Amino acid sequence: MKHYIGEIGTRVLIEVENSEIESYDSLYLNVKKPDGTTEKWDAIVVSGIYILHTAASGDFDQAGTYYIQPYVSMSGWSGLGETDTFEIHRYYC
């Protein structure tokens, strides 16, 4: 399924390997947009093994490749997950 500039409500779901992720202190997604700008998107844990962000207005404001990397801080550990990518397309593509 293709995704397009301006979408709102699209679910960005990332699977994580740590089964203790539900006890996080801080959680967000680092995002690098196609023009190189970076943002931090709020996220929540779903079903204990997924990090979920629901796209809001302005999240998908550029066509191209988005790089996304989860950040989690828990008691005794904090760090980054693997980077993943996805494409956002222009209208009528």
HELIX and SHEET records of a PDB file:
HELIX    1   1 ILE A   21  SER A   23  5                                   3    
SHEET    1   A 3 ARG A  11  GLU A  15  0                                        
SHEET    2   A 3 TYR A  50  THR A  54 -1                                        
SHEET    3   A 3 ILE A  44  VAL A  46 -1                                        
SHEET    1   B 4 THR A  38  ASP A  42  0                                        
SHEET    2   B 4 TYR A  24  LYS A  32 -1                                        
SHEET    3   B 4 GLY A  64  MET A  74 -1                                        
SHEET    4   B 4 TRP A  77  LEU A  80 -1                                        
SHEET    1   C 4 THR A  38  ASP A  42  0                                        
SHEET    2   C 4 TYR A  24  LYS A  32 -1                                        
SHEET    3   C 4 GLY A  64  MET A  74 -1                                        
SHEET    4   C 4 ASP A  84  ILE A  88 -1                                        
END                                                                             
